[in-house]
Amino acid sequence: MGLLVSMGGLLFTFSVMSWEIRFWWMMIMCFMCLKFLSVESWGVSMCEVLYCDSMSGMLVVLSLWISGLMFLASMYSVKFMKNKSLTFSYTVVILSLVVLLYFLSAHIMYFYIFFEISLIPTLMLIIGWGYQPERLQAGVYMMLYTISASLPLLVALVLISSVIGSYNMLLVSYLSNIGLMYKANVLWFLGVMGAFLVKLPMFSVHLWLPKAHVEAPIAGSMILAGVLLKLGGYGVLRMLYTYFLNNLLLSSVFIVLSIWGGVVTAGICVGQSDIKSLIAYSSVGHMGLMLGGCLTKFMWGWEGGMLMMISHGFCSSGLFCLANLMYEKLKSRSLYLCGGMVNVSPVVCLWWFLFCIGNMGAPPFINLVSEVMLFCCMYMYSSWFIITIIIMVFVGGLYNLVMFVSTQHGSIMSFSNSWIANCCSEYLLLVLHFYPMLFFILNIGYLNKIFLFYSVG
């Protein structure tokens, strides 16, 4: 409760140092919230409507970390350029508060309300601080996709809660796990899961994500990739655990669609020329693999899915920061116009290499552990998936290598003389993305304590 009350106090901080105060508060509270990682598996109840377990605790820490890094990444484009910095920091704090309340909600209606409210600050970030005139169209795409799937979610949650007689997710999950909801209706499954699959996003309802990423500022891309996609992943896990743990009716269909979508989006990434669009499509593939692993309902699938969300949050956000560094120096995001950067800035080339191999799931990053767990889970579910897994691994490595080679090698463009030296805050931003992604692999043993319930294979 102290976390939420103190964050509410940040909303009333209006001073010359409000940017710095909010940044340092986010980073300090992130370290203080590391205690959430050692919460017992069954969680701790804060009050009647707030509840924290290991699953939500990991995402709370991730949200605070990425929100703090958003201030650091926007230092030049917002703070130094005097681009409504006070309003920007206010919007980031509101978005972070809403996301934390979403992860900590135990009441189904509050869970739904905070899930929907998170759309408003995100829309403000894209429209208020976006780069291109098309940002209005991107905002409309995101709003229409999200809202169109939200009304069935509200109706389904109200109907299910009225049938069971409780709006508390802890009680409902207990009742469903002892078999009271063994046969759930297909329409209920689609209604509850639809909004989270759009937010994830699952392949075939993902078209809003590349548009939103391309038009969003660096802070918008970081919060989209690092936190807001996890709203969908956490919603899927929580709804499966609460309502549909024993329901296997539509799982196979969504698993096939997710894995096939991962292969297709990996192929799309190979042909992209815009760096931000390429990273956005790679997010769709990674989240599709995470969704497939969770729907198999193996414990390895759930643990690998959680680890994939954490690793993707750091890696994808770091790649967007690197793309923004290049855009601020060269005013272009095209792979064809940003060649030869190794001759201009070898240190940034090293960072590109590290994040690209992290994105393709190479050692020694936690991305490797998550992908191995998910691939093994897919193979245990059906041996036929081994073909798509091999294709996905190959094409995933291909588009990351294409992105690295196209930007760092080749001839230097004539306008690249405008490249200026990177400052310490930019290197600090990359280190703070890289450090958790590398050293988190040393302490992943507690993942097997997250889910104590049985898995239905």
C-alpha positions as a printed Julia matrix, in Angstrom:
457×3 Matrix{Float64}:
   0.0     0.0     0.0
   2.9     2.32    0.7
   4.01    1.91   -2.92
   0.64    3.03   -4.29
   0.15    5.87   -1.77
   3.61    7.3    -2.42
   3.05    7.05   -6.18
  -0.2     8.97   -5.72
   1.83   11.64   -3.93
   4.04   11.97   -7.01
   1.01   13.22   -8.95
   0.99   16.34   -6.76
   4.68   17.11   -7.19
   4.91   20.29   -9.26
   8.34   21.84   -8.98
  11.4    22.59  -11.07
  12.89   19.22  -10.03
   9.7    17.18  -10.56
  11.28   15.26  -13.5
  14.28   14.2   -11.4
  12.13   13.45   -8.35
   9.85   11.13  -10.32
  12.76    9.41  -12.04
  14.64    8.68   -8.83
  11.46    7.59   -7.04
  10.77    5.02   -9.78
  14.26    3.58   -9.61
  14.45    3.48   -5.79
  11.0     1.93   -5.44
  11.95   -0.7    -8.01
  14.81   -1.86   -5.77
  12.55   -1.79   -2.71
   9.95   -3.89   -4.57
  12.46   -6.65   -5.22
  11.01   -8.19   -2.06
   7.99   -9.12   -4.21
  10.17  -11.74   -5.9
  10.39  -13.67   -2.62
   6.66  -13.6    -1.89
   5.22  -17.02   -1.08
   3.65  -18.84   -4.0
   0.11  -18.34   -2.75
   0.75  -14.61   -2.41
  -0.08  -11.96    0.16
  -3.3    -9.98    0.42
  -2.85   -6.23    0.91
  -6.55   -5.44    1.34
  -9.87   -6.71    0.05
  -9.17   -5.76   -3.57
  -5.34   -5.84   -3.79
  -3.3    -9.02   -3.89
   0.3    -9.82   -4.83
   1.86  -13.15   -5.65
   5.12  -14.06   -7.37
   3.62  -13.72  -10.85
   2.31  -10.19  -10.35
   5.36   -9.24   -8.25
   7.76   -9.9   -11.13
   5.71   -7.7   -13.44
   5.45   -4.91  -10.83
   9.25   -4.76  -10.64
   9.5    -4.79  -14.45
   6.93   -1.97  -14.76
   8.71    0.29  -12.26
  12.1    -0.37  -13.9
  10.91    0.38  -17.43
   8.94    3.44  -16.25
  12.08    4.86  -14.65
  14.13    4.2   -17.78
  11.5     6.05  -19.82
  12.55    9.27  -18.1
  16.19    8.55  -18.86
  15.48    7.75  -22.53
  13.38   10.89  -23.04
  15.9    13.23  -21.42
  16.99   14.78  -24.73
  13.79   14.69  -26.79
  11.5    15.95  -24.0
  13.48   17.46  -21.13
  16.24   19.33  -22.98
  14.05   20.27  -25.95
  11.42   21.65  -23.51
   8.71   19.56  -25.11
   6.06   19.74  -22.34
   8.28   17.87  -19.9
   6.02   18.39  -16.87
   2.98   16.99  -18.67
   5.08   14.11  -19.97
   6.33   13.07  -16.54
   2.8    13.41  -15.15
   1.47   11.1   -17.88
   4.18    8.5   -17.26
   3.42    8.43  -13.52
  -0.31    8.01  -14.16
   0.33    5.19  -16.62
   2.68    3.45  -14.21
   0.15    3.76  -11.36
  -2.65    2.3   -13.48
  -0.45   -0.61  -14.6
   0.56   -1.42  -11.02
  -3.06   -1.38   -9.87
  -3.9    -3.72  -12.73
  -1.23   -6.23  -11.73
  -2.25   -6.08   -8.06
  -6.04   -6.24   -8.49
  -7.86   -9.23   -7.03
 -11.36   -7.9    -7.78
 -12.48   -8.77  -11.31
 -14.14   -5.42  -12.02
 -11.12   -3.4   -10.87
  -8.98   -5.74  -12.94
 -11.07   -4.86  -16.0
 -11.24   -1.11  -15.25
  -7.49   -0.64  -14.87
  -6.9    -2.76  -17.98
  -9.03   -0.31  -19.98
  -7.79    2.9   -18.35
  -4.21    2.08  -19.38
  -5.23    2.88  -22.97
  -5.74    6.59  -22.22
  -2.22    7.59  -21.02
  -0.7     5.45  -23.8
  -2.81    7.29  -26.36
  -1.67   10.62  -24.87
   1.99    9.59  -25.2
   1.58    8.59  -28.85
  -0.48   11.61  -29.92
   1.28   14.21  -27.76
   4.92   13.27  -28.3
   4.87   11.17  -31.5
   7.07   12.05  -34.47
   4.9    11.71  -37.57
   1.5    13.1   -38.67
   0.25    9.49  -38.96
   0.28    9.16  -35.17
  -3.43   10.03  -35.07
  -4.2     7.08  -37.34
  -2.0     4.83  -35.19
  -3.85    5.96  -32.07
  -7.21    5.26  -33.7
  -6.01    1.78  -34.75
  -4.92    0.97  -31.22
  -8.11    2.32  -29.68
 -10.46    0.51  -32.07
  -8.68   -2.83  -31.72
  -8.65   -2.63  -27.92
 -12.17   -1.31  -27.37
 -13.81   -3.67  -29.88
 -12.58   -6.67  -27.86
 -13.25   -5.09  -24.45
 -17.06   -5.12  -24.44
 -17.28   -8.94  -24.79
 -14.74   -9.17  -21.95
 -16.92   -7.04  -19.66
 -20.08   -9.0   -20.5
 -18.34  -12.36  -20.03
 -16.79  -11.38  -16.7
 -20.12  -10.11  -15.34
 -21.94  -13.27  -16.48
 -19.34  -15.66  -15.07
 -19.11  -13.78  -11.77
 -22.9   -13.71  -11.38
 -23.08  -17.46  -12.04
 -20.34  -18.26   -9.52
 -21.54  -15.63   -7.06
 -18.21  -13.91   -6.42
 -16.07  -11.2    -8.02
 -12.93  -12.22   -6.11
 -10.46  -13.94   -8.43
  -8.84  -15.89   -5.59
 -12.13  -17.5    -4.6
 -13.16  -18.08   -8.22
  -9.84  -19.77   -9.04
 -10.29  -22.1    -6.06
 -13.81  -23.02   -7.18
 -12.78  -23.56  -10.8
  -9.77  -25.68   -9.83
 -11.93  -28.11   -7.86
 -14.0   -28.74  -10.95
 -17.02  -26.43  -10.75
 -16.17  -24.95  -14.17
 -14.74  -27.98  -15.9
 -16.85  -27.4   -19.03
 -16.83  -23.73  -19.93
 -18.83  -22.39  -22.84
 -16.93  -21.55  -26.05
 -18.4   -18.04  -26.18
 -17.3   -17.4   -22.61
 -13.77  -18.51  -23.47
 -13.63  -16.25  -26.53
 -15.22  -13.33  -24.71
 -12.84  -13.45  -21.76
  -9.65  -14.14  -23.72
 -10.31  -11.9   -26.74
  -9.29   -8.56  -25.19
  -6.08   -9.99  -23.76
  -5.17  -11.66  -27.06
  -5.53   -8.28  -28.8
  -3.35   -6.57  -26.2
  -0.75   -9.37  -26.28
  -1.06   -9.23  -29.4
  -1.81  -12.58  -31.02
  -1.16  -12.98  -34.73
  -4.17  -11.86  -36.83
  -5.1    -9.12  -34.34
  -1.64   -7.55  -34.24
  -1.86   -4.87  -36.93
  -2.23   -2.03  -34.43
   1.14   -2.76  -32.79
   3.58   -1.95  -35.66
   1.64    1.25  -36.42
   1.68    2.32  -32.77
   5.4     1.57  -32.41
   6.42    3.42  -35.56
   4.52    6.57  -34.61
   5.22    6.51  -30.85
   8.09    8.4   -29.2
  10.85    6.42  -27.54
   9.02    6.41  -24.19
   5.84    5.16  -25.88
   7.72    2.34  -27.61
   9.45    1.36  -24.36
   6.24    1.21  -22.35
   4.42   -0.6   -25.17
   7.1    -3.28  -25.57
   8.21   -3.49  -21.96
   4.97   -3.25  -20.01
   1.73   -2.91  -21.97
   2.15   -6.13  -23.95
   2.61   -7.83  -20.57
  -0.88   -6.64  -19.6
  -2.19   -9.04  -22.22
   0.16  -11.85  -21.19
  -0.65  -11.46  -17.5
  -4.36  -11.31  -18.32
  -4.12  -14.56  -20.29
  -2.29  -16.33  -17.46
  -4.63  -14.99  -14.79
  -7.79  -15.85  -16.73
  -6.53  -19.35  -17.55
  -5.71  -19.92  -13.9
  -8.99  -18.4   -12.68
 -11.51  -19.82  -15.15
 -10.16  -22.12  -17.85
  -7.44  -24.25  -16.32
  -9.28  -27.47  -17.17
 -10.71  -26.32  -20.49
  -8.86  -27.72  -23.51
 -11.49  -27.04  -26.15
  -9.95  -24.14  -28.07
  -6.39  -24.39  -26.8
  -5.14  -26.4   -29.78
  -6.56  -23.9   -32.27
  -4.91  -20.94  -30.58
  -1.62  -22.82  -30.15
  -1.43  -23.59  -33.89
  -2.37  -20.0   -34.76
   0.23  -18.59  -32.37
   3.08  -20.8   -33.6
   2.19  -20.22  -37.24
   1.97  -16.48  -36.52
   5.46  -16.59  -35.04
   6.83  -18.11  -38.26
   4.98  -15.62  -40.48
   6.01  -12.54  -38.48
   9.63  -13.75  -38.46
   9.46  -13.87  -42.26
   7.91  -10.38  -42.32
  10.79   -9.1   -40.17
  13.33  -10.22  -42.78
  11.72   -7.93  -45.38
  11.32   -4.84  -43.19
  13.25   -1.66  -43.92
  12.11    0.34  -40.87
  14.05   -0.61  -37.73
  11.2     0.12  -35.31
   8.74   -1.83  -37.44
  11.13   -4.79  -37.51
  11.46   -4.8   -33.71
   7.67   -4.48  -33.35
   7.0    -7.5   -35.58
   9.59   -9.51  -33.66
   7.58   -8.73  -30.5
   4.52  -10.31  -32.11
   6.48  -13.49  -32.77
   7.88  -13.7   -29.25
   4.49  -13.09  -27.63
   2.93  -15.71  -29.92
   5.45  -18.27  -28.7
   4.69  -17.25  -25.1
   0.94  -17.65  -25.69
   1.4   -21.11  -27.23
   3.46  -22.26  -24.26
   0.9   -21.01  -21.75
  -2.04  -22.64  -23.53
  -0.37  -26.06  -23.42
  -0.89  -25.87  -19.63
   2.39  -27.6   -18.88
   4.2   -26.07  -15.94
   7.28  -25.53  -18.11
   5.06  -23.62  -20.54
   3.8   -21.3   -17.82
   7.25  -20.73  -16.33
   8.77  -20.23  -19.78
   5.97  -17.81  -20.66
   6.62  -15.72  -17.55
  10.36  -15.73  -18.25
   9.71  -14.78  -21.88
   7.66  -11.76  -20.78
  10.42  -10.56  -18.45
  13.27  -11.13  -20.92
  11.33   -9.62  -23.83
  10.52   -6.56  -21.73
  14.2    -5.74  -21.23
  15.49   -6.83  -24.64
  12.84   -5.23  -26.84
  12.89   -2.0   -24.84
  16.69   -1.86  -25.19
  16.46   -2.38  -28.97
  13.98    0.5   -29.22
  16.43    2.66  -27.26
  19.21    1.8   -29.73
  16.91    2.57  -32.66
  16.07    5.91  -31.06
  19.77    6.72  -30.57
  20.3     6.18  -34.28
  17.23    8.21  -35.19
  18.27   11.17  -33.02
  21.7    11.26  -34.67
  20.81   10.45  -38.32
  17.09   11.43  -38.47
  16.35    8.15  -40.23
  15.23    4.67  -39.21
  15.83    3.02  -42.57
  18.11   -0.02  -42.67
  19.38    1.14  -46.07
  20.51    4.58  -44.87
  22.19    3.66  -41.58
  25.09    1.5   -42.74
  28.69    1.54  -41.59
  28.01    2.63  -38.01
  30.82    0.4   -36.7
  33.29    2.88  -38.23
  31.6     5.82  -36.54
  30.74    4.47  -33.09
  32.24    1.05  -32.23
  30.82    1.09  -28.69
  27.26    1.45  -29.95
  28.0    -1.33  -32.44
  28.89   -3.59  -29.49
  25.57   -2.77  -27.84
  23.71   -3.53  -31.07
  25.43   -6.91  -31.21
  24.59   -7.79  -27.6
  20.92   -6.88  -27.88
  20.53   -8.57  -31.26
  21.91  -11.88  -30.02
  19.76  -11.49  -26.93
  16.7   -11.0   -29.13
  17.47  -14.17  -31.1
  17.8   -16.2   -27.88
  21.55  -16.78  -27.75
  23.48  -17.47  -24.52
  24.13  -16.19  -21.9
  20.83  -14.3   -21.68
  17.57  -15.36  -20.03
  15.97  -15.23  -23.49
  17.74  -18.54  -24.18
  16.28  -20.21  -21.08
  12.75  -19.02  -21.85
  12.88  -20.13  -25.49
  14.31  -23.56  -24.6
  11.53  -24.1   -22.06
   8.84  -23.01  -24.52
  10.26  -25.08  -27.4
  10.46  -28.18  -25.22
   6.91  -27.55  -24.07
   5.72  -27.26  -27.68
   7.46  -30.49  -28.59
   5.89  -32.3   -25.6
   2.48  -31.06  -26.71
   2.93  -32.31  -30.27
   6.01  -33.68  -32.01
   4.81  -32.11  -35.27
   5.72  -28.68  -33.89
   9.41  -29.54  -34.25
   9.24  -28.41  -37.9
   7.87  -24.96  -37.09
  10.27  -24.64  -34.16
  13.27  -25.24  -36.45
  11.96  -22.71  -38.99
  11.28  -20.15  -36.26
  14.77  -20.49  -34.77
  16.43  -20.16  -38.16
  14.39  -17.19  -39.39
  14.6   -15.52  -35.94
  18.37  -15.59  -36.12
  18.23  -14.41  -39.74
  16.29  -11.19  -39.2
  18.39  -10.22  -36.17
  21.56  -10.71  -38.2
  20.06   -8.73  -41.08
  19.28   -5.86  -38.71
  22.76   -5.89  -37.2
  24.68   -6.23  -40.46
  22.58   -3.63  -42.3
  23.04   -0.96  -39.63
  26.63   -1.6   -38.54
  28.47   -2.79  -41.65
  28.74   -1.6   -45.22
  29.59    1.85  -46.57
  29.09    5.03  -44.56
  26.47    7.41  -45.89
  27.6    10.96  -46.59
  25.2    12.52  -44.11
  26.53   10.38  -41.24
  29.03   13.14  -40.46
  26.23   14.56  -38.34
  26.8    11.73  -35.87
  27.86   13.2   -32.54
  29.4    11.55  -29.52
  27.09    9.66  -27.21
  26.69   10.99  -23.7
  26.95    9.03  -20.47
  23.18    8.92  -19.88
  22.72    7.0   -23.14
  25.28    4.38  -22.15
  23.7     4.19  -18.68
  20.31    3.58  -20.29
  21.68    0.62  -22.27
  23.5    -0.82  -19.25
  20.33   -0.69  -17.16
  18.5    -2.66  -19.87
  21.34   -5.12  -20.3
  22.19   -5.85  -16.66
  18.88   -7.53  -15.63
  18.73   -9.46  -18.9
  22.18  -10.94  -18.26
  22.29  -11.5   -14.49
  18.71  -12.59  -13.98
  19.78  -15.96  -15.38
  21.69  -16.57  -12.12
  18.5   -16.68  -10.08
  15.69  -18.29  -12.01
  15.24  -21.21   -9.63
  12.34  -19.54   -7.85
  10.23  -19.81  -11.01
   9.16  -23.3   -10.04
   7.56  -21.8    -6.93
   5.28  -19.46   -8.85
   2.61  -22.01   -9.75
   1.7   -24.65   -7.21
  -1.37  -25.92   -9.01
  -1.26  -28.99  -11.18
  -0.83  -28.82  -14.94
  -3.17  -30.46  -17.36
  -1.19  -31.74  -20.36
